[in-house]
Amino acid sequence: MTTTTKGPAPTQPTSSVKRVHEHIVEIVSDSGEGAQKAGQTYGAVSAKMGNGVWTVEIIPAEIKPPARSRAGASGIRVRVGSEAVTNTGDEADLVVALNEQVLFGRIEQKAYKKGTIVLLENKWANDPREEVRRDYAAALAEFERIGLDVRQVPLEEACQKVAQDVRVGKNMFVLGLLCYITCREMERAMEEVAFVFAKKGDKVIQKNQDLIRAGYDFGAQVLSTRYEIPPRKTEQRLMVLNGNQAIALGVMAAGIEMVAMYPITPATSVSHHLAGAFKNVGGVVHQAEDEIAAMGFAIAASYAGKTACTVTSGPGLALKTEFLGLAVMAEVPLVIVLVQRGGPSTGLPTKVEQGDLLAALYGQPGDTPKIILAPATIEECFHFVITARKLAEAFRTPVMILTDANLATGVQPIPRPVPQAEWLAPPLDQSPWQKGVTAYDWDADTGLSPRPIPGQRGGEYVLTGLAHTKKAKVAYDPDSNQTGCAMRSRKLAVFGESLKPPQVHGADHGELLVVGWGSTLGSIEEAVDRARKQGLSVSSLHLRFLSPLEPGLKEIFARFRKVLTVEINYSDAPDAPHTTKDNRRIAQLAQVLRTHTLMDIDCWSNVAGQPIQPGAIHAELVRRLGKSKGEQ
Amino acid sequence: MFGLKDDWELEIPERYFTLEDYEGGTARWCPGCGDLAVLTAVQRICRDEQLPPEKTVCVSGIGCSSRFPHYMKTYGFHGLHGRAFPVACGVKSRRPDLKVFVATGDGDCCSIGAGHWVHGIRYNMDMVVMLFDNAIYGLTKNQTSPTSPQGLSTNTHPRGAWLPPLNPTSATLGFANVSFVAQTVDWNPLHLYHTLKAAYHHKGTSFVRIMQRCPTYTEKVFAELQKDPSHLLLLTGGDNPELDAASLRMFPNQQAHDSRDLHAARRIAEQQDPLPIGVLFRDPSRPCYEDFTTVGLGMSAADKLRGLEREFDKFSV
């Protein structure tokens, strides 16, 4: 609205209010300007008001990338809805940008559409450096060309009226501004800030609250329209947290008392949270000297009868491979959380990918059956840890939990769980080992066996990664290894029998079934819902158990003309040069499902490092179903 | 009488352990292998200290000497090549009640597991680490190890090892938070036993390098040392075990050594001929990692539930 640099005009709020079902807001800035803190607070306020919320941080790979650079875009996106919000959504409706260059980074990521309102800091227009003024002007022209609705706003100038150092205060000003524009209750923002800065004292709290109020008051001068996103009413107690925090709470609630880890993005923040909180439930974080040692330490703690967990990402999993094989071979219960990031190699450390499914399943030498779970929501991140621990002990096996950078950093309100004493129960007592029972007393039918723990009299055995007999004795004879492998494999079959077939989202038969796993749940279902509303015959199915697979898949798939996986990992485009139906390299879940069902399962995937937007999936569904109709 | 219950009885040690209680089957090392001597020494220590077999854990990596746990009738963890340290530390992390012996070789500890060696020493968790140093890869059949003497002909360096060997004792004395370093030889059972026993009684990581004969591949490496005790220098005094007069007569070279003096220990450790044996360094005041990792052990379920509720509160709206 205002383009003046002489300060806001003394107008009074006269904005009209527009009701919307949902609204996507972004704050983008250089690193270190506090955009994430402002956005998180905004998300928390929205959740407290009863809105559905999904928050995702925009994180550059460097800690301090150069200022005003495209790749340095740092910030946050908050999607607020009247109903539950399950994913990051499509293009943003409203953006606050502290400089114009960071917007380019987001434009490359297709974060904006024609008409996206951009509140752009205008101080760069009068910057003493000529190149800055030139870049700014050029950017404005470009934004206009692509249809962004840019409003140049004197954010810093307005902010200076209440704060000495605007560099550290502008974020709270922006928070207040957004609260006004999207009809958030400012008082809740004040409370939130008081809570967040409680340790820093009243002075800091007061300063931040002043900035919020100033931003709120400034809002009316910026836009003539406010947006109201009516909240849904809920009596449920909620927690607002990201996937890694949910994992950390899950670890504590699961009665796990040892997390051995080595820093790796994007998994590390699990241990950050635990480092402060774990002692309150009697647990400890061990930061090992490397990924291998972290895994060995955790396995050994479990061997010694303690509940242990390790948390890593792709490159860390590669290093843990040998120990993972040992844990399978020696039947050591262990929870391994794998927060996937972009690969291969060092890849995209801060970006999302689902590229480690096959590495988790098959990445170890020899046959290494293990249980693999994939939470699809932040709530599941919490509960799956508890499930994983129980499964690890019941089936005497490592259990892997595959999440990804999207779940790790996405923030959402979830129902507050009620902690159960039963979750915390120690694995085994230390009473004497039953005489005559061997260390691997495999039940021939199920492969299950009780586990002796150091301290138990009569249970003495030597855990070894060498082929061994029921008595844990090293054995090189032909039968022993065959038997051992069969017993470990049998356990998966037995566990698989206890699973139920997955639910189909939408009609249970039709033209196309979309199959996904992990963090794509919300986007897939949203896209399917949109397509179904248009009359397209599409349903979806989301897998939580990837090893063993949930039963009944073949029967479900058979009820659809085509089955398509949507994944965030690499597959060849079907029409790529030299690519044929025979040599096309397909996405990872598609490979697994083809092997499992012997059906011709197609895939649609990419490795752009971004969460797949519902709009993009929807467009693909329309393209495919249109095409398949044409073929009929 | 005196209000005692009828079934009250005096607690008397109901178990007495003999060597047999620690013997886990026939060792399959080559005849004449120095590992056998170490195995016997450890079994004797277990018996003399009356360690309950179920409370004793032998951890190893991979290699000839890492078969050690299989020949003990205690709990054992025969893990991965080079990874004995992290496994032993993990065992100890939440189970301070367990007695841990680590068997590792010169390839296992000083080559593939060297990173863990540095940090394992720094963690200083209460355990005895025995470096079986035979200066060769035996199990994989005669490859150069980091402690192979320069010029030693092996299958990987048939014209002789290119580089001078790594000295595990002086290396360990350079690691942060080191608290116990000793050196001994497998062919003197008395010195071996007393050195390992001193190691056992030290709280912290006791690193003992054992010069260990490999009759198959490196018989000659230790032949001179073995034949002529004047190539050995017996360290006395300080934290060294007191040997009787008859035993002392076996060592023509003896030197009083203040094992609390790190600089003196480092100087002596560099010495190759005569080779110093005994406790080179001990500092019982160094922090042990389990003092940190055992925090919270034994917290009641009720306290944990309360703690959990408080953690949930931090995220609640």
Contacts between the chains, C-beta under 8 A, distances in Angstrom:
chain1	res1	chain2	res2	distance
A	44	B	317	6.4
A	47	B	317	5.2
A	48	B	317	4.4
A	237	B	316	6.4
A	238	B	316	6.9
A	238	B	317	5.1
A	239	B	312	6.2
A	239	B	315	4.0
A	239	B	316	5.1
A	239	B	317	7.1
A	240	B	315	6.0
A	240	B	316	8.0
A	240	B	317	5.3
A	241	B	315	4.5
A	245	B	315	6.7
A	249	B	311	6.2
A	249	B	312	6.9
A	249	B	315	7.4
A	252	B	307	7.7
A	252	B	308	6.0
A	252	B	311	6.2
A	253	B	308	5.8
A	255	B	304	7.7
A	257	B	94	6.5
A	257	B	296	7.1
A	258	B	93	6.3
A	258	B	94	6.0
A	258	B	293	7.7
A	260	B	90	7.0
A	277	B	311	5.2
A	277	B	314	7.8
A	278	B	296	7.8
A	279	B	295	6.1
A	279	B	296	5.6
A	280	B	307	3.8
A	280	B	308	8.0
A	280	B	310	6.4
A	280	B	311	6.3
A	281	B	296	7.5
A	281	B	299	7.1
A	281	B	304	4.6
A	281	B	307	4.3
A	281	B	308	5.7
A	281	B	311	7.2
A	282	B	295	7.9
A	282	B	296	3.2
A	282	B	297	6.9
A	282	B	298	7.6
A	282	B	299	3.4
A	282	B	303	7.5
A	282	B	304	5.9
A	282	B	307	7.6
A	283	B	296	6.1
A	284	B	93	7.6
A	284	B	94	7.8
A	284	B	292	7.2
A	284	B	293	5.1
A	284	B	294	7.9
A	284	B	295	6.1
A	284	B	296	6.4
A	286	B	93	6.6
A	286	B	293	6.4
A	288	B	86	6.7
A	288	B	119	7.9
A	289	B	86	7.9
A	289	B	115	5.9
A	289	B	116	6.6
A	289	B	118	7.5
A	289	B	119	3.9
A	290	B	115	6.1
A	292	B	83	6.6
A	292	B	86	7.2
A	292	B	116	8.0
A	293	B	83	7.4
A	293	B	85	7.5
A	293	B	86	3.9
A	293	B	115	7.5
A	293	B	116	5.6
A	293	B	119	7.1
A	294	B	86	7.8
A	295	B	86	8.0
A	296	B	79	6.7
A	296	B	80	7.1
A	296	B	83	4.7
A	296	B	86	3.6
A	296	B	87	4.9
A	296	B	90	6.2
A	297	B	86	4.9
A	297	B	87	7.5
A	297	B	89	5.9
A	297	B	90	3.7
A	297	B	93	6.7
A	298	B	90	6.5
A	299	B	87	7.1
A	299	B	90	6.6
A	300	B	59	7.7
A	300	B	77	6.6
A	300	B	79	7.9
A	300	B	86	7.1
A	300	B	87	4.3
A	300	B	88	7.2
A	300	B	89	7.2
A	300	B	90	2.7
A	300	B	91	4.6
A	300	B	93	7.6
A	301	B	90	4.6
A	301	B	91	7.2
A	301	B	93	5.4
A	301	B	94	5.7
A	303	B	77	6.1
A	303	B	87	7.9
A	303	B	90	7.6
A	303	B	91	6.6
A	304	B	57	7.6
A	304	B	90	7.2
A	304	B	91	4.7
A	304	B	92	8.0
A	304	B	93	7.9
A	304	B	94	6.6
A	304	B	95	4.4
A	304	B	98	6.7
A	305	B	95	7.1
A	306	B	93	7.6
A	306	B	94	4.3
A	306	B	95	7.1
A	308	B	90	7.7
A	322	B	80	5.5
A	323	B	80	6.3
A	323	B	83	7.2
A	326	B	79	6.6
A	326	B	80	5.9
A	413	B	317	6.5
A	416	B	312	5.9
A	416	B	316	5.7
A	417	B	312	7.3
A	419	B	305	5.4
A	419	B	308	4.3
A	419	B	309	6.4
A	419	B	312	7.2
A	421	B	301	5.1
A	421	B	302	8.0
A	421	B	305	6.0
A	424	B	301	5.4
A	424	B	304	5.3
A	424	B	305	7.1
A	425	B	301	7.8
A	452	B	75	8.0
A	454	B	54	6.7
A	454	B	55	7.1
A	454	B	57	5.3
A	454	B	75	4.2
A	454	B	91	7.3
A	454	B	95	6.8
A	454	B	98	5.5
A	455	B	54	5.8
A	455	B	55	6.1
A	455	B	95	7.5
A	455	B	97	7.1
A	455	B	98	7.1
A	456	B	54	6.0
A	457	B	52	7.6
A	457	B	54	4.7
A	458	B	54	7.4
A	459	B	54	6.9
A	459	B	75	7.8
A	460	B	53	5.6
A	460	B	54	5.9
A	460	B	73	6.1
A	460	B	74	5.8
A	460	B	75	5.3
A	460	B	76	7.9
A	461	B	75	6.9
A	461	B	76	7.2
A	462	B	24	7.6
A	462	B	58	7.7
A	462	B	69	4.7
A	462	B	70	5.2
A	462	B	72	7.9
A	462	B	75	7.5
A	462	B	76	3.3
A	462	B	77	7.2
A	462	B	78	5.5
A	463	B	76	6.7
A	463	B	77	4.8
A	463	B	78	6.6
A	463	B	79	7.7
A	464	B	70	7.5
A	464	B	76	7.9
A	464	B	78	4.1
A	465	B	78	7.1
A	465	B	79	6.9
A	465	B	80	6.5
A	466	B	78	7.1
A	474	B	70	6.7
